Amino acid sequence: MKLFKFILILFAAGFLASCSVPQYVNVPVDYAPKMQFHTGRTTIVIINHYMPDSTRTRNKRVLTSLKAGAYTAIRDVALQLHALPGVRVVQLVDSVNFAANTDSAKAIAQKYKARYVLSFEDFKTETVWEREYYNGQPIVYRTMMLNTTFLLTEANGLYFRKLQGKAPIQDENGYGNASSLLAHGGPLYDAIRNSALDALKDYLPYTDYHDRPLYTNGDQLQTSVDLIKTGKFDKAFQVLNPLIDGADTKLASRAAYNLAVVYEAQGDIEAALDVAKVSNQKQPNDYAKAIIADLMKE
């Protein structure tokens, strides 16, 4: 019996040794604005159309917190737009007497000689299903998302574009009330700010972050991981690129995936998507499928 246990332990040790634990790298990706406002001097007037529904809650503290969260979203968007070259922002939202503006966009644009009127419309929460990958395995879970809506209306008042953003509510306290969630630095407070900036993402430069698993099986793949994690992308490319056309299909697939992470880290989304597809074609794998899904959205 002791001999059997000893053999079993050796077998288990060998099995665990053969299973490589994936290493992760945090990849920052910088995005330039997809759209730009009219060249030259552009004035944008920011107004508010949102008012909390007092018929749903009569708690004055909650209503005050909701107004404060909405004002913070408006203020942060105003600061981001003001930082854009050639953009002048006129903010008509009062943090003390928070109210909805009822004037027409055309009248407001004429009064301030503005090219656009940006109105904050609403924010709502919803429960959605999310999927993430851990050690190559998909994990599905529910999370609360906050959706924010703006309207960007041209000076003539006829043409407008709905801008919608979303952000997860990172709430670790299941017993938190609305006031605590909206407290400065609270989960709902941060989600409102993040979703508001997400709504304007096409006009703002931003940085997104992805935790990417990397294949480490084999000396060459481990070498590439060490280089990627230290930011030596050119040397990682020199290690990985020759492997992609090699006879070992499994190694080629994993090398192609690691190279996709290299391209993403360098901001070359098109090249990252192409080589990620090569990885999945050579040998279907969850890492490649996950990065392809993300890159297709970018």
C-alpha positions as a Markdown table, in Angstrom:
| # | Residue | x | y | z |
|---|---|---|---|---|
| 1 | Met | 0.0 | 0.0 | 0.0 |
| 2 | Lys | 2.9 | 2.4 | 0.8 |
| 3 | Leu | 4.5 | 1.6 | -2.5 |
| 4 | Phe | 1.2 | 2.4 | -4.3 |
| 5 | Lys | 0.9 | 5.7 | -2.5 |
| 6 | Phe | 4.5 | 6.6 | -3.4 |
| 7 | Ile | 3.8 | 5.8 | -7.1 |
| 8 | Leu | 0.6 | 7.8 | -7.0 |
| 9 | Ile | 2.4 | 10.8 | -5.5 |
| 10 | Leu | 5.1 | 10.7 | -8.2 |
| 11 | Phe | 2.4 | 10.5 | -10.9 |
| 12 | Ala | 0.5 | 13.5 | -9.4 |
| 13 | Ala | 3.8 | 15.5 | -9.2 |
| 14 | Gly | 4.6 | 14.7 | -12.8 |
| 15 | Phe | 1.1 | 15.6 | -13.9 |
| 16 | Leu | 1.2 | 19.0 | -12.1 |
| 17 | Ala | 4.7 | 19.7 | -13.5 |
| 18 | Ser | 3.5 | 19.1 | -17.0 |
| 19 | Cys | 0.6 | 21.6 | -16.5 |
| 20 | Ser | 2.0 | 25.1 | -16.9 |
| 21 | Val | 0.3 | 27.9 | -15.0 |
| 22 | Pro | -0.2 | 30.8 | -17.4 |
| 23 | Gln | 1.5 | 34.0 | -16.7 |
| 24 | Tyr | -0.3 | 37.3 | -17.3 |
| 25 | Val | 0.7 | 40.6 | -18.7 |
| 26 | Asn | -1.2 | 43.9 | -18.3 |
| 27 | Val | -1.4 | 45.4 | -21.8 |
| 28 | Pro | -2.2 | 49.2 | -22.0 |
| 29 | Val | -3.7 | 50.1 | -25.3 |
| 30 | Asp | -3.8 | 53.8 | -26.3 |
| 31 | Tyr | -6.6 | 54.9 | -28.6 |
| 32 | Ala | -6.8 | 58.1 | -30.6 |
| 33 | Pro | -10.3 | 59.7 | -31.1 |
| 34 | Lys | -12.3 | 58.1 | -33.8 |
| 35 | Met | -14.1 | 61.4 | -34.5 |
| 36 | Gln | -13.2 | 65.0 | -34.4 |
| 37 | Phe | -15.2 | 68.2 | -34.0 |
| 38 | His | -15.2 | 70.8 | -36.7 |
| 39 | Thr | -11.7 | 72.1 | -37.4 |
| 40 | Gly | -10.9 | 75.4 | -35.9 |
| 41 | Arg | -12.6 | 77.0 | -32.9 |
| 42 | Thr | -15.6 | 74.9 | -31.7 |
| 43 | Thr | -17.9 | 75.9 | -28.9 |
| 44 | Ile | -19.9 | 73.2 | -27.1 |
| 45 | Val | -22.6 | 74.1 | -24.6 |
| 46 | Ile | -23.3 | 71.5 | -22.0 |
| 47 | Ile | -26.8 | 71.3 | -20.4 |
| 48 | Asn | -28.7 | 68.9 | -18.2 |
| 49 | His | -32.0 | 67.2 | -19.1 |
| 50 | Tyr | -31.9 | 64.7 | -16.2 |
| 51 | Met | -34.0 | 64.9 | -13.1 |
| 52 | Pro | -34.3 | 62.0 | -10.6 |
| 53 | Asp | -37.8 | 60.5 | -10.5 |
| 54 | Ser | -39.2 | 61.7 | -7.1 |
| 55 | Thr | -42.1 | 59.3 | -7.5 |
| 56 | Arg | -39.8 | 56.3 | -7.1 |
| 57 | Thr | -38.1 | 57.6 | -4.0 |
| 58 | Arg | -38.9 | 60.4 | -1.7 |
| 59 | Asn | -35.7 | 60.1 | 0.3 |
| 60 | Lys | -34.1 | 63.5 | -0.1 |
| 61 | Arg | -30.7 | 62.2 | 0.7 |
| 62 | Val | -30.9 | 59.7 | -2.2 |
| 63 | Leu | -32.2 | 62.3 | -4.6 |
| 64 | Thr | -29.4 | 64.6 | -3.6 |
| 65 | Ser | -26.9 | 61.8 | -4.2 |
| 66 | Leu | -28.3 | 61.0 | -7.6 |
| 67 | Lys | -28.1 | 64.7 | -8.6 |
| 68 | Ala | -24.5 | 64.9 | -7.3 |
| 69 | Gly | -23.6 | 61.8 | -9.3 |
| 70 | Ala | -25.1 | 63.3 | -12.5 |
| 71 | Tyr | -23.4 | 66.6 | -12.0 |
| 72 | Thr | -20.0 | 64.9 | -11.5 |
| 73 | Ala | -20.5 | 63.0 | -14.8 |
| 74 | Ile | -21.2 | 66.3 | -16.6 |
| 75 | Arg | -18.3 | 68.1 | -14.9 |
| 76 | Asp | -15.8 | 65.4 | -15.9 |
| 77 | Val | -17.0 | 65.3 | -19.5 |
| 78 | Ala | -16.7 | 69.1 | -19.6 |
| 79 | Leu | -13.1 | 68.9 | -18.4 |
| 80 | Gln | -12.2 | 66.3 | -21.0 |
| 81 | Leu | -13.8 | 68.2 | -23.9 |
| 82 | His | -12.1 | 71.4 | -22.8 |
| 83 | Ala | -8.8 | 69.7 | -23.0 |
| 84 | Leu | -9.3 | 68.9 | -26.7 |
| 85 | Pro | -7.5 | 71.3 | -29.1 |
| 86 | Gly | -9.7 | 74.0 | -30.5 |
| 87 | Val | -12.7 | 73.2 | -28.2 |
| 88 | Arg | -14.3 | 75.8 | -26.0 |
| 89 | Val | -16.9 | 74.5 | -23.4 |
| 90 | Val | -19.7 | 76.5 | -21.8 |
| 91 | Gln | -21.3 | 74.6 | -18.9 |
| 92 | Leu | -24.7 | 75.7 | -17.9 |
| 93 | Val | -25.2 | 73.1 | -15.2 |
| 94 | Asp | -25.4 | 74.5 | -11.6 |
| 95 | Ser | -24.1 | 72.1 | -8.9 |
| 96 | Val | -26.2 | 73.9 | -6.2 |
| 97 | Asn | -29.5 | 74.4 | -8.0 |
| 98 | Phe | -29.4 | 71.3 | -10.1 |
| 99 | Ala | -32.2 | 71.5 | -12.6 |
| 100 | Ala | -33.2 | 70.4 | -16.1 |
| 101 | Asn | -32.8 | 72.9 | -18.9 |
| 102 | Thr | -36.0 | 73.3 | -21.0 |
| 103 | Asp | -34.7 | 75.7 | -23.7 |
| 104 | Ser | -34.3 | 74.4 | -27.2 |
| 105 | Ala | -30.9 | 73.3 | -28.4 |
| 106 | Lys | -31.2 | 75.8 | -31.3 |
| 107 | Ala | -31.9 | 78.7 | -29.0 |
| 108 | Ile | -29.0 | 77.8 | -26.7 |
| 109 | Ala | -26.6 | 77.4 | -29.7 |
| 110 | Gln | -27.6 | 80.8 | -31.1 |
| 111 | Lys | -27.2 | 82.5 | -27.7 |
| 112 | Tyr | -23.7 | 81.2 | -27.1 |
| 113 | Lys | -22.6 | 81.1 | -30.8 |
| 114 | Ala | -22.1 | 77.3 | -30.3 |
| 115 | Arg | -21.7 | 74.6 | -32.9 |
| 116 | Tyr | -23.0 | 71.9 | -30.6 |
| 117 | Val | -25.2 | 71.4 | -27.6 |
| 118 | Leu | -24.4 | 68.4 | -25.4 |
| 119 | Ser | -27.2 | 67.4 | -23.0 |
| 120 | Phe | -27.0 | 64.8 | -20.2 |
| 121 | Glu | -30.1 | 62.7 | -20.5 |
| 122 | Asp | -30.2 | 59.8 | -18.1 |
| 123 | Phe | -28.4 | 57.0 | -16.3 |
| 124 | Lys | -29.8 | 53.6 | -15.5 |
| 125 | Thr | -28.5 | 50.3 | -14.1 |
| 126 | Glu | -29.0 | 46.8 | -15.5 |
| 127 | Thr | -27.8 | 43.2 | -14.8 |
| 128 | Val | -25.9 | 41.6 | -17.6 |
| 129 | Trp | -23.9 | 38.4 | -18.1 |
| 130 | Glu | -20.2 | 38.8 | -18.5 |
| 131 | Arg | -17.6 | 36.2 | -19.7 |
| 132 | Glu | -13.9 | 36.2 | -18.8 |
| 133 | Tyr | -11.2 | 33.6 | -19.3 |
| 134 | Tyr | -9.2 | 32.1 | -16.4 |
| 135 | Asn | -6.4 | 29.7 | -17.2 |
| 136 | Gly | -8.0 | 29.4 | -20.7 |
| 137 | Gln | -11.4 | 28.4 | -19.3 |
| 138 | Pro | -14.5 | 30.7 | -19.8 |
| 139 | Ile | -16.1 | 31.9 | -16.6 |
| 140 | Val | -19.6 | 33.4 | -16.9 |
| 141 | Tyr | -21.0 | 35.6 | -14.2 |
| 142 | Arg | -23.6 | 38.3 | -13.6 |
| 143 | Thr | -22.6 | 41.9 | -12.9 |
| 144 | Met | -24.3 | 45.3 | -12.5 |
| 145 | Met | -23.7 | 47.7 | -15.4 |
| 146 | Leu | -24.5 | 51.4 | -15.4 |
| 147 | Asn | -25.6 | 53.0 | -18.7 |
| 148 | Thr | -25.3 | 56.7 | -19.4 |
| 149 | Thr | -26.9 | 58.7 | -22.2 |
| 150 | Phe | -26.0 | 62.0 | -23.8 |
| 151 | Leu | -27.4 | 63.8 | -26.8 |
| 152 | Leu | -25.0 | 65.8 | -29.1 |
| 153 | Thr | -27.2 | 68.2 | -31.1 |
| 154 | Glu | -26.0 | 70.4 | -33.9 |
| 155 | Ala | -26.6 | 74.2 | -33.8 |
| 156 | Asn | -29.6 | 73.9 | -36.1 |
| 157 | Gly | -31.4 | 71.8 | -33.6 |
| 158 | Leu | -32.3 | 69.2 | -36.2 |
| 159 | Tyr | -29.5 | 66.7 | -36.3 |
| 160 | Phe | -28.3 | 64.9 | -33.2 |
| 161 | Arg | -26.3 | 61.9 | -32.2 |
| 162 | Lys | -27.1 | 59.7 | -29.2 |
| 163 | Leu | -24.0 | 58.9 | -27.1 |
| 164 | Gln | -24.3 | 56.0 | -24.8 |
| 165 | Gly | -21.7 | 54.6 | -22.4 |
| 166 | Lys | -21.5 | 51.9 | -19.9 |
| 167 | Ala | -19.3 | 50.9 | -16.9 |
| 168 | Pro | -19.5 | 48.1 | -14.3 |
| 169 | Ile | -20.5 | 48.9 | -10.8 |
| 170 | Gln | -17.7 | 47.4 | -8.6 |
| 171 | Asp | -19.7 | 46.9 | -5.5 |
| 172 | Glu | -18.2 | 44.6 | -2.9 |
| 173 | Asn | -20.7 | 45.5 | -0.2 |
| 174 | Gly | -24.0 | 43.9 | -1.0 |
| 175 | Tyr | -25.7 | 45.9 | 1.8 |
| 176 | Gly | -24.7 | 49.3 | 0.6 |
| 177 | Asn | -27.5 | 51.9 | 0.2 |
| 178 | Ala | -27.8 | 54.5 | -2.6 |
| 179 | Ser | -26.2 | 57.2 | -0.5 |
| 180 | Ser | -23.1 | 55.1 | 0.4 |
| 181 | Leu | -22.7 | 53.8 | -3.2 |
| 182 | Leu | -22.8 | 57.4 | -4.5 |
| 183 | Ala | -20.4 | 58.7 | -1.8 |
| 184 | His | -17.2 | 60.2 | -3.2 |
| 185 | Gly | -15.1 | 57.3 | -4.5 |
| 186 | Gly | -18.0 | 54.9 | -4.1 |
| 187 | Pro | -18.8 | 52.2 | -6.7 |
| 188 | Leu | -21.9 | 53.9 | -8.2 |
| 189 | Tyr | -20.2 | 57.3 | -8.2 |
| 190 | Asp | -17.2 | 55.9 | -10.1 |
| 191 | Ala | -19.4 | 53.9 | -12.5 |
| 192 | Ile | -21.3 | 57.1 | -13.4 |
| 193 | Arg | -18.1 | 58.9 | -14.2 |
| 194 | Asn | -16.6 | 56.1 | -16.2 |
| 195 | Ser | -19.8 | 55.4 | -18.2 |
| 196 | Ala | -20.1 | 59.2 | -19.0 |
| 197 | Leu | -16.5 | 59.2 | -20.4 |
| 198 | Asp | -17.3 | 56.0 | -22.2 |
| 199 | Ala | -20.2 | 57.7 | -23.9 |
| 200 | Leu | -17.8 | 60.3 | -25.3 |
| 201 | Lys | -15.1 | 57.8 | -26.2 |
| 202 | Asp | -15.3 | 58.4 | -29.9 |
| 203 | Tyr | -14.2 | 62.0 | -29.3 |
| 204 | Leu | -11.7 | 61.5 | -26.6 |
| 205 | Pro | -8.3 | 59.8 | -26.5 |
| 206 | Tyr | -8.2 | 57.0 | -23.9 |
| 207 | Thr | -6.2 | 54.1 | -22.6 |
| 208 | Asp | -7.7 | 50.6 | -22.1 |
| 209 | Tyr | -6.1 | 47.8 | -20.1 |
| 210 | His | -6.3 | 44.1 | -20.7 |
| 211 | Asp | -4.9 | 41.2 | -18.6 |
| 212 | Arg | -3.7 | 38.8 | -21.2 |
| 213 | Pro | -2.6 | 35.2 | -20.4 |
| 214 | Leu | 0.6 | 34.1 | -22.2 |
| 215 | Tyr | 1.7 | 30.6 | -23.3 |
| 216 | Thr | 4.8 | 29.5 | -21.4 |
| 217 | Asn | 5.2 | 25.9 | -22.5 |
| 218 | Gly | 8.7 | 25.4 | -23.8 |
| 219 | Asp | 11.9 | 27.4 | -23.5 |
| 220 | Gln | 11.2 | 29.7 | -26.5 |
| 221 | Leu | 7.7 | 30.6 | -25.3 |
| 222 | Gln | 9.0 | 31.3 | -21.8 |
| 223 | Thr | 11.7 | 33.5 | -23.2 |
| 224 | Ser | 9.1 | 35.4 | -25.2 |
| 225 | Val | 7.0 | 35.9 | -22.0 |
| 226 | Asp | 10.0 | 37.2 | -20.1 |
| 227 | Leu | 10.7 | 39.7 | -22.9 |
| 228 | Ile | 7.1 | 40.8 | -23.2 |
| 229 | Lys | 6.7 | 41.4 | -19.4 |
| 230 | Thr | 9.8 | 43.6 | -19.5 |
| 231 | Gly | 8.5 | 45.6 | -22.5 |
| 232 | Lys | 11.2 | 44.3 | -24.9 |
| 233 | Phe | 8.7 | 43.7 | -27.7 |
| 234 | Asp | 11.2 | 43.8 | -30.6 |
| 235 | Lys | 13.2 | 41.0 | -29.1 |
| 236 | Ala | 10.0 | 39.0 | -28.3 |
| 237 | Phe | 9.0 | 39.4 | -32.0 |
| 238 | Gln | 12.4 | 38.0 | -33.1 |
| 239 | Val | 11.8 | 34.9 | -30.8 |
| 240 | Leu | 8.2 | 34.3 | -31.8 |
| 241 | Asn | 8.0 | 35.1 | -35.5 |
| 242 | Pro | 10.2 | 32.2 | -36.7 |
| 243 | Leu | 8.0 | 29.7 | -34.7 |
| 244 | Ile | 4.8 | 30.6 | -36.5 |
| 245 | Asp | 5.7 | 28.8 | -39.7 |
| 246 | Gly | 7.3 | 25.8 | -38.0 |
| 247 | Ala | 6.3 | 22.2 | -38.4 |
| 248 | Asp | 5.0 | 22.0 | -34.8 |
| 249 | Thr | 1.4 | 23.2 | -35.2 |
| 250 | Lys | 0.8 | 23.5 | -31.5 |
| 251 | Leu | 3.9 | 25.5 | -30.9 |
| 252 | Ala | 3.1 | 27.7 | -33.9 |
| 253 | Ser | -0.4 | 28.4 | -32.7 |
| 254 | Arg | 0.8 | 29.4 | -29.2 |
| 255 | Ala | 3.7 | 31.5 | -30.6 |
| 256 | Ala | 1.2 | 33.3 | -32.9 |
| 257 | Tyr | -1.1 | 34.1 | -29.9 |
| 258 | Asn | 1.8 | 35.5 | -27.8 |
| 259 | Leu | 2.8 | 37.6 | -30.8 |
| 260 | Ala | -0.8 | 38.9 | -31.0 |
| 261 | Val | -0.3 | 40.2 | -27.4 |
| 262 | Val | 2.9 | 41.9 | -28.5 |
| 263 | Tyr | 1.2 | 43.7 | -31.4 |
| 264 | Glu | -1.7 | 44.7 | -29.1 |
| 265 | Ala | 0.8 | 46.1 | -26.5 |
| 266 | Gln | 2.4 | 48.2 | -29.3 |
| 267 | Gly | -1.0 | 49.6 | -30.3 |
| 268 | Asp | -1.1 | 47.8 | -33.7 |
| 269 | Ile | -4.7 | 46.4 | -33.4 |
| 270 | Glu | -5.0 | 45.3 | -37.0 |
| 271 | Ala | -1.8 | 43.2 | -36.9 |
| 272 | Ala | -2.8 | 41.8 | -33.5 |
| 273 | Leu | -6.1 | 40.6 | -34.9 |
| 274 | Asp | -4.5 | 39.1 | -38.0 |
| 275 | Val | -2.0 | 37.0 | -36.1 |
| 276 | Ala | -4.6 | 36.0 | -33.4 |
| 277 | Lys | -6.7 | 34.6 | -36.2 |
| 278 | Val | -3.6 | 32.7 | -37.5 |
| 279 | Ser | -3.2 | 31.2 | -33.9 |
| 280 | Asn | -6.8 | 30.0 | -33.9 |
| 281 | Gln | -6.6 | 28.6 | -37.4 |
| 282 | Lys | -3.5 | 26.6 | -36.7 |
| 283 | Gln | -5.0 | 25.2 | -33.5 |
| 284 | Pro | -8.3 | 26.5 | -32.0 |
| 285 | Asn | -7.7 | 27.8 | -28.5 |
| 286 | Asp | -9.6 | 29.8 | -26.0 |
| 287 | Tyr | -6.8 | 32.4 | -25.6 |
| 288 | Ala | -7.0 | 33.4 | -29.2 |
| 289 | Lys | -10.8 | 33.3 | -29.3 |
| 290 | Ala | -10.9 | 35.7 | -26.3 |
| 291 | Ile | -8.4 | 38.2 | -27.8 |
| 292 | Ile | -10.1 | 38.1 | -31.2 |
| 293 | Ala | -13.5 | 39.0 | -29.6 |
| 294 | Asp | -11.9 | 41.9 | -27.8 |
| 295 | Leu | -9.9 | 43.2 | -30.8 |
| 296 | Met | -13.0 | 43.0 | -33.0 |
| 297 | Lys | -14.6 | 45.6 | -30.8 |
| 298 | Glu | -11.7 | 48.0 | -30.9 |
